[in-house]
Amino acid sequence: EESINRDNRIDNLKTRLSEHSSISTKEIESVLNGAVEMPSEMAVNLTARIDQVLLHPILGLPLFFLGMFLVFWVVWTVGLPSQELMDAMTGWIQGAIIEPVIQPLPTVVQDFLINGIWNGLATVASFVPLIVLFFILMAILEDSGYLSRSAYLMDIFMERLGLDGRSFVMQMMGFGCNVPALMGTRVMRSQALRLLTMLVIPFALCAARLQVFVFIIAAVFPHGNGALVLFSLYLLSFVAAIVTAALFQGVFKNEEPFIIELPPYRIPTIKQVLLRGWGEVKEFLQRASGFITFGCVAVWFITNLPPGATGLDTIGGQIGQFLSPVMNPIGINPHLTLALIFGFIAKEIVIGSLAVIYGLNSVAVSQQITDTVTFIQGYSFCIFCLIYTPCLTTIVTLFNEAKSWKFTLFSLVFSLGLAWVASLIFYQGALALGFH
């Protein structure tokens, strides 16, 4: 009977509307009361309780950065021993399998296969477990629903820089790889917001840079401080983005409102996390393998030509010496300079090229860097590698998304200049304070 009465009231309301007759407020309320059920009070569920802490206006950001520090602490504490295990494995493969097989070949061919290809690939391969661990941890943060909340936490601060919470999420996505982060800016309707966000995304500490930093930090810093040093580079990536946004917010003015729906917290399943992690690693390896092989071969040729030349007398050595007036003030020697040049192609090549440049395996290269590079030189190198021009794939994606060669070229020149200035300030400042 109640259902019939409700239907009659609705039919009567439709008739009155079609006749353009006046309708009283009581009639509308009567229909709504019969058709809409309004809960008297929203139940405070588990997600709301967790958000009261994690999204707290005072505690929220410190807890977020504490969580990110724990990510890098786990990467350093667990990932570094796994890298050493892979070093031992690749060393055994070289000694037990590769060297006996290629022994009949001419010496120059053996040198090319071992020092030109194998050492570079093996050095990069030794960091695969660390990269796997990093992607798994990021998958846990993303699938749990916490990563999207970082947009809410940072929105007010980012708005002052001409960005919004989505820009921060894209920056976080860039920690896996800058390419999908740049493509993710398509969700932004404001062209100014897109361009400014694309300008800061390449500063994100991507997985390729991560392995470079772990390699250098392990060589020049005490093991006990490694996680803190690694986390400081993560913070510096945000500082670079903040400085850039502050400088150019007047050029790229954004007035687009920001709305975000926060998903409920979930506990990611082991299968889901492993599949996500493996998918990211597989894509990383497919993207990087060709670049690494090409880079290592190219480095071998320019560090072995002209025939009979060694060290700084080779083409590579001459290039490093030519750039010394620019790189010496920031503490980067010719060998590291040459590695950075090939990092323009892909950052994964940097540590592989160091193995080729020195003609050593990863363990011996690490010891060589320990003996020849001071900790302030190593950190200056990391700062430069963090900020300078992104890899070739990122550059192509940047152009495809921005649809402008002028903007793309400006982004490359600006990041290169900012990297040099940041490294100069750190290195010369450290020297002035008495560090060597």
C-alpha positions as CSV (number, residue, x, y, z in Angstrom):
1,E,0.0,0.0,0.0
2,E,2.9,2.4,0.8
3,S,4.5,1.6,-2.5
4,I,1.2,2.4,-4.3
5,N,0.9,5.7,-2.5
6,R,4.5,6.7,-3.4
7,D,3.8,5.8,-7.0
8,N,0.6,7.9,-7.0
9,R,2.5,10.9,-5.5
10,I,5.2,10.6,-8.2
11,D,2.6,10.4,-11.0
12,N,0.8,13.4,-9.5
13,L,4.1,15.4,-9.4
14,K,4.8,14.5,-13.0
15,T,1.4,15.7,-14.1
16,R,1.8,19.0,-12.2
17,L,5.2,19.5,-13.8
18,S,3.9,18.8,-17.3
19,E,1.1,21.3,-16.7
20,H,3.6,23.9,-15.3
21,S,1.4,24.1,-12.2
22,S,2.9,25.4,-9.0
23,I,4.2,22.8,-6.6
24,S,4.6,23.3,-2.9
25,T,7.7,22.4,-0.9
26,K,5.7,19.9,1.2
27,E,4.8,17.9,-1.9
28,I,8.4,17.7,-3.0
29,E,9.5,16.7,0.5
30,S,6.8,14.0,0.5
31,V,8.1,12.4,-2.7
32,L,11.7,12.6,-1.6
33,N,11.0,11.1,1.8
34,G,9.3,8.1,0.1
35,A,12.0,7.6,-2.6
36,V,15.3,8.5,-1.0
37,E,16.8,6.9,2.1
38,M,19.2,9.2,3.9
39,P,21.4,7.7,6.6
40,S,21.3,9.8,9.8
41,E,25.0,9.5,10.3
42,M,27.9,8.1,8.2
43,A,29.6,5.2,10.0
44,V,33.2,5.8,10.8
45,N,34.9,2.9,9.1
46,L,38.5,1.7,9.2
47,T,39.6,3.9,6.2
48,A,38.3,7.0,8.0
49,R,40.1,6.1,11.2
50,I,43.4,5.6,9.3
51,D,43.0,8.8,7.4
52,Q,42.5,10.7,10.7
53,V,46.2,9.9,11.3
54,L,47.8,9.7,7.9
55,L,46.0,12.8,6.5
56,H,46.4,14.8,9.7
57,P,47.3,18.4,8.9
58,I,50.4,18.3,11.1
59,L,51.4,14.6,11.2
60,G,50.5,13.7,7.6
61,L,53.6,14.9,5.7
62,P,56.1,13.8,8.3
63,L,54.5,10.3,8.3
64,F,54.6,10.3,4.4
65,F,58.3,11.1,4.3
66,L,59.0,8.6,7.1
67,G,57.3,6.0,4.9
68,M,59.4,6.9,1.9
69,F,62.6,6.8,4.0
70,L,61.7,3.3,5.1
71,V,61.3,2.3,1.4
72,F,64.9,3.5,0.7
73,W,66.1,1.9,3.9
74,V,64.8,-1.4,2.8
75,V,66.2,-1.0,-0.7
76,W,69.6,-0.3,0.8
77,T,69.6,-2.8,3.6
78,V,68.1,-5.7,1.6
79,G,68.9,-4.7,-1.9
80,L,72.7,-4.2,-1.5
81,P,73.5,-7.7,-0.2
82,S,71.4,-9.1,-3.1
83,Q,73.5,-7.0,-5.5
84,E,76.7,-8.5,-4.0
85,L,75.3,-12.0,-4.5
86,M,74.6,-11.3,-8.1
87,D,78.2,-9.9,-8.5
88,A,79.5,-13.3,-7.2
89,M,77.2,-15.1,-9.6
90,T,78.2,-13.1,-12.7
91,G,81.9,-13.4,-11.7
92,W,81.5,-17.2,-11.5
93,I,79.9,-17.3,-15.0
94,Q,82.7,-15.2,-16.4
95,G,85.5,-17.4,-14.9
96,A,83.9,-20.8,-15.4
97,I,82.1,-20.4,-18.7
98,I,82.8,-17.3,-20.8
99,E,86.6,-17.1,-20.4
100,P,87.3,-20.8,-21.3
101,V,84.9,-20.6,-24.3
102,I,86.5,-17.4,-25.8
103,Q,90.1,-18.4,-25.0
104,P,91.0,-19.5,-28.5
105,L,89.9,-16.1,-29.9
106,P,92.4,-13.2,-30.6
107,T,93.2,-11.1,-27.6
108,V,91.5,-8.0,-28.9
109,V,88.3,-10.0,-29.5
110,Q,88.5,-11.4,-26.0
111,D,88.9,-7.9,-24.6
112,F,85.9,-6.7,-26.6
113,L,83.7,-9.5,-25.4
114,I,84.7,-9.3,-21.7
115,N,85.5,-5.6,-21.2
116,G,83.3,-4.2,-23.9
117,I,80.1,-6.2,-23.5
118,W,80.1,-8.7,-20.5
119,N,81.5,-6.4,-17.8
120,G,79.0,-3.7,-18.6
121,L,76.0,-6.0,-18.9
122,A,77.0,-8.0,-15.8
123,T,77.4,-4.8,-13.7
124,V,73.9,-3.6,-14.7
125,A,72.4,-7.1,-14.2
126,S,73.8,-7.2,-10.6
127,F,71.3,-4.5,-9.7
128,V,68.2,-6.3,-11.0
129,P,67.3,-7.7,-7.5
130,L,67.5,-4.2,-6.1
131,I,65.2,-2.9,-8.9
132,V,62.8,-5.7,-8.3
133,L,62.6,-4.9,-4.6
134,F,62.1,-1.2,-5.4
135,F,59.2,-1.9,-7.8
136,I,57.6,-4.3,-5.3
137,L,57.7,-1.7,-2.5
138,M,56.2,1.0,-4.8
139,A,53.5,-1.4,-5.9
140,I,52.5,-2.0,-2.2
141,L,52.3,1.8,-1.6
142,E,50.2,2.3,-4.8
143,D,47.9,-0.7,-4.4
144,S,47.2,0.0,-0.8
145,G,45.6,3.3,-1.7
146,Y,48.2,5.4,0.2
147,L,50.0,6.8,-2.8
148,S,46.9,8.6,-4.1
149,R,46.6,10.2,-0.6
150,S,50.0,11.9,-1.2
151,A,48.2,14.1,-3.7
152,Y,45.8,15.3,-1.0
153,L,48.6,15.9,1.4
154,M,50.7,18.0,-1.0
155,D,47.9,19.8,-2.8
156,I,48.0,23.0,-0.8
157,F,51.7,23.3,-1.0
158,M,51.8,22.5,-4.7
159,E,49.1,25.0,-5.4
160,R,51.4,27.8,-4.2
161,L,53.9,26.7,-6.9
162,G,51.3,26.7,-9.7
163,L,50.9,22.9,-9.6
164,D,48.4,20.7,-7.7
165,G,48.1,17.3,-6.1
166,R,48.1,15.5,-9.4
167,S,51.5,16.9,-10.3
168,F,52.8,15.3,-7.1
169,V,51.3,12.0,-8.0
170,M,53.0,12.2,-11.5
171,Q,56.3,13.0,-9.7
172,M,55.8,9.9,-7.6
173,M,55.0,7.8,-10.7
174,G,58.3,9.1,-12.1
175,F,60.2,7.1,-9.5
176,G,59.5,4.0,-11.5
177,C,60.2,5.6,-14.9
178,N,59.7,9.2,-16.1
179,V,58.0,8.0,-19.4
180,P,54.6,6.8,-18.0
181,A,54.6,9.8,-15.6
182,L,54.9,12.2,-18.5
183,M,52.1,10.4,-20.4
184,G,50.0,10.5,-17.2
185,T,49.8,14.3,-17.5
186,R,47.1,13.8,-20.2
187,V,44.5,13.8,-17.4
188,M,45.2,17.5,-16.9
189,R,42.9,19.8,-19.0
190,S,45.0,22.9,-18.4
191,Q,47.8,23.1,-20.9
192,A,49.8,25.4,-18.5
193,L,49.5,22.8,-15.7
194,R,50.6,20.0,-18.1
195,L,53.7,21.9,-19.3
196,L,54.8,22.9,-15.8
197,T,54.3,19.4,-14.5
198,M,56.2,17.9,-17.5
199,L,59.0,20.4,-16.7
200,V,59.5,19.0,-13.2
201,I,58.8,15.2,-13.7
202,P,62.3,14.4,-15.2
203,F,63.8,15.3,-11.8
204,A,62.1,12.3,-10.2
205,L,64.6,9.7,-8.9
206,C,63.8,6.9,-11.5
207,A,64.8,3.3,-11.1
208,A,67.7,3.7,-13.6
209,R,69.2,6.6,-11.5
210,L,68.6,4.5,-8.3
211,Q,71.0,1.8,-9.4
212,V,73.7,4.5,-10.2
213,F,73.3,6.1,-6.8
214,V,73.5,2.8,-4.9
215,F,76.6,1.9,-6.8
216,I,78.4,5.2,-6.1
217,I,77.1,5.5,-2.5
218,A,78.3,2.0,-1.7
219,A,81.8,2.9,-3.0
220,V,82.3,6.3,-1.4
221,F,80.1,6.3,1.7
222,P,80.2,4.2,4.9
223,H,77.6,1.5,4.7
224,G,75.8,2.7,7.9
225,N,75.0,6.0,6.3
226,G,74.0,4.7,2.9
227,A,70.2,4.7,3.4
228,L,70.3,8.4,4.7
229,V,72.5,9.5,1.7
230,L,70.1,7.7,-0.7
231,F,67.1,9.3,0.9
232,S,68.7,12.8,0.8
233,L,68.9,12.4,-3.0
234,Y,65.2,11.6,-3.0
235,L,64.5,14.8,-1.1
236,L,66.8,16.7,-3.5
237,S,64.7,15.6,-6.4
238,F,61.7,17.4,-4.8
239,V,63.9,20.4,-4.1
240,A,64.8,20.6,-7.8
241,A,61.1,20.3,-8.7
242,I,60.1,23.0,-6.2
243,V,62.8,25.4,-7.4
244,T,61.8,24.9,-11.0
245,A,58.0,25.3,-10.3
246,A,58.7,28.5,-8.3
247,L,60.8,30.0,-11.1
248,F,58.2,29.3,-13.8
249,Q,54.8,29.4,-12.2
250,G,54.3,32.9,-13.5
251,V,54.9,31.7,-17.1
252,F,52.6,28.6,-16.8
253,K,49.6,30.0,-15.0
254,N,47.1,27.3,-13.9
255,E,43.5,28.0,-12.8
256,E,42.2,24.4,-13.1
257,P,40.4,23.2,-9.9
258,F,41.6,19.9,-8.4
259,I,39.2,17.2,-7.3
260,I,40.3,13.7,-6.1
261,E,38.4,10.7,-4.9
262,L,40.3,8.8,-2.2
263,P,39.9,5.0,-2.6
264,P,39.5,2.8,0.5
265,Y,42.6,1.3,2.0
266,R,43.3,-2.3,0.8
267,I,45.8,-4.9,1.7
268,P,47.6,-5.9,-1.5
269,T,47.8,-9.7,-2.2
270,I,51.2,-11.2,-2.6
271,K,50.3,-12.4,-6.1
272,Q,49.1,-8.9,-7.1
273,V,52.2,-7.2,-5.8
274,L,54.6,-9.8,-7.4
275,L,52.8,-9.5,-10.7
276,R,52.9,-5.7,-10.6
277,G,56.6,-5.8,-9.6
278,W,57.5,-8.3,-12.3
279,G,55.6,-6.3,-15.0
280,E,57.5,-3.1,-14.1
281,V,60.9,-4.9,-14.1
282,K,60.1,-6.7,-17.4
283,E,59.3,-3.4,-19.0
284,F,62.4,-1.8,-17.5
285,L,64.7,-4.6,-18.8
286,Q,63.1,-4.6,-22.3
287,R,63.5,-0.8,-22.5
288,A,67.0,-0.8,-21.2
289,S,68.7,-3.9,-22.6
290,G,69.2,-2.5,-26.1
291,F,70.5,0.9,-24.9
292,I,72.9,-0.8,-22.4
293,T,74.4,-3.1,-25.1
294,F,74.8,-0.3,-27.6
295,G,76.3,2.0,-24.9
296,C,78.8,-0.5,-23.6
297,V,80.0,-1.3,-27.2
298,A,80.3,2.4,-28.0
299,V,82.2,3.1,-24.8
300,W,84.6,0.3,-25.5
301,F,85.4,1.6,-29.0
302,I,86.1,5.2,-28.0
303,T,88.2,4.0,-25.0
304,N,90.3,1.7,-27.2
305,L,90.8,4.0,-30.2
306,P,93.2,5.0,-31.7
307,P,94.8,1.5,-31.6
308,G,97.5,1.2,-28.9
309,A,96.3,4.3,-27.0
310,T,95.4,3.9,-23.3
311,G,93.8,6.0,-20.6
312,L,93.4,9.7,-21.4
313,D,95.1,9.3,-24.8
314,T,92.1,7.5,-26.2
315,I,89.2,9.3,-27.9
316,G,87.1,8.9,-24.7
317,G,90.0,10.3,-22.6
318,Q,90.3,13.3,-24.9
319,I,86.6,14.0,-24.7
320,G,86.8,13.8,-20.9
321,Q,89.8,16.1,-20.8
322,F,88.1,18.6,-23.2
323,L,85.2,18.9,-20.8
324,S,87.5,19.1,-17.7
325,P,87.3,23.0,-17.5
326,V,83.5,22.6,-17.0
327,M,83.5,19.5,-14.9
328,N,86.5,20.1,-12.6
329,P,84.7,22.9,-10.6
330,I,82.0,20.4,-9.6
331,G,84.5,17.6,-8.8
332,I,83.8,15.2,-11.6
333,N,86.8,13.6,-13.2
334,P,87.2,12.6,-17.0
335,H,86.2,9.0,-16.4
336,L,82.9,10.0,-14.6
337,T,82.3,12.7,-17.2
338,L,82.5,10.1,-20.0
339,A,80.0,7.9,-18.2
340,L,77.6,10.9,-17.8
341,I,77.8,11.6,-21.6
342,F,76.5,8.1,-22.3
343,G,73.9,8.6,-19.7
344,F,72.2,10.9,-22.1
345,I,71.1,7.8,-24.0
346,A,70.0,5.9,-20.9
347,K,70.9,6.3,-17.2
348,E,71.3,2.5,-17.0
349,I,74.4,2.9,-19.2
350,V,76.2,5.0,-16.6
351,I,77.4,2.1,-14.3
352,G,77.9,-0.2,-17.3
353,S,80.0,2.3,-19.0
354,L,82.2,2.8,-15.9
355,A,82.9,-1.0,-16.0
356,V,84.0,-0.6,-19.7
357,I,85.9,2.6,-19.1
358,Y,88.0,1.0,-16.3
359,G,88.1,-2.4,-18.0
360,L,87.0,-4.1,-14.7
361,N,84.1,-6.0,-13.3
362,S,81.7,-4.3,-10.9
363,V,83.5,-5.3,-7.7
364,A,86.8,-4.0,-9.0
365,V,85.2,-0.8,-10.4
366,S,83.7,-0.1,-7.1
367,Q,87.1,-0.5,-5.4
368,Q,88.6,1.8,-8.1
369,I,86.1,4.5,-7.4
370,T,86.6,4.1,-3.6
371,D,90.4,4.7,-4.2
372,T,90.1,7.6,-6.6
373,V,86.8,9.5,-5.8
374,T,86.2,11.3,-2.5
375,F,82.8,11.3,-0.8
376,I,82.0,14.9,-1.8
377,Q,83.0,14.2,-5.4
378,G,80.8,11.1,-5.4
379,Y,77.8,13.1,-4.0
380,S,78.4,15.9,-6.5
381,F,78.3,13.3,-9.3
382,C,75.0,11.9,-7.9
383,I,73.5,15.4,-7.8
384,F,74.5,16.0,-11.4
385,C,73.2,12.6,-12.5
386,L,69.9,13.2,-10.6
387,I,69.1,16.6,-12.2
388,Y,70.8,16.7,-15.7
389,T,69.2,15.9,-19.0
390,P,66.9,12.9,-18.9
391,C,67.3,9.8,-21.1
392,L,66.6,9.6,-24.8
393,T,63.2,7.8,-24.3
394,T,62.1,10.5,-21.9
395,I,63.1,13.2,-24.3
396,V,61.1,11.7,-27.1
397,T,58.1,11.3,-24.8
398,L,58.4,14.8,-23.6
399,F,58.3,16.1,-27.2
400,N,55.3,13.9,-28.1
401,E,53.3,15.1,-25.1
402,A,54.3,18.8,-25.3
403,K,54.1,19.0,-29.1
404,S,56.8,21.6,-29.1
405,W,60.5,21.3,-29.9
406,K,61.1,24.7,-28.2
407,F,59.7,23.5,-24.9
408,T,61.6,20.2,-25.2
409,L,64.9,22.0,-25.9
410,F,64.2,24.5,-23.1
411,S,63.6,21.6,-20.7
412,L,66.9,19.9,-21.6
413,V,69.0,23.1,-21.4
414,F,67.4,24.2,-18.2
415,S,67.9,20.8,-16.4
416,L,71.5,20.6,-17.6
417,G,72.2,24.1,-16.3
418,L,70.4,23.5,-13.0
419,A,72.4,20.2,-12.5
420,W,75.7,22.1,-13.0
421,V,74.7,24.9,-10.6
422,A,73.5,22.5,-7.9
423,S,76.6,20.4,-8.1
424,L,78.8,23.5,-8.0
425,I,77.1,24.9,-5.0
426,F,77.4,21.6,-3.1
427,Y,81.0,20.8,-4.1
428,Q,82.5,24.3,-3.7
429,G,80.5,24.8,-0.5
430,A,81.8,21.5,0.9
431,L,85.4,22.4,0.0
432,A,85.0,25.8,1.7
433,L,83.8,24.1,4.8
434,G,86.9,21.9,4.9
435,F,85.6,18.7,3.4
436,H,87.8,16.8,1.0
